[in-house]
Amino acid sequence: ALERTLRKRIITLVRAMDLAYELLGKEKEKATVWVMAPNDVFSGDSPFEVIMQGNGNHVVDFLLERSGKKAGAAF
């Protein structure tokens, strides 16, 4: 179960990195910094921390909304 949980989180991390890379002008360094830096959107946690805590869908949804690939909430 732990292996499956970790695998799912790593897949989510890769997906978030891909989306961040795309959003930040395809600059790997900027995407890496964004994923590792504390972020007010995630209550001061880095997107990496949020993903490793098991809440990676919040990060992916945020990135999908920012990229226009998912409509943002109206309220």
ABEGO torsion letter per residue (X at the ends): XAAAAAAAAAAAAAAAAAAAAAAAGGBAAAAAAAAABBBAAAGGBBAAAAAAAGAAAAAAAAAAAAAGABBBBAX
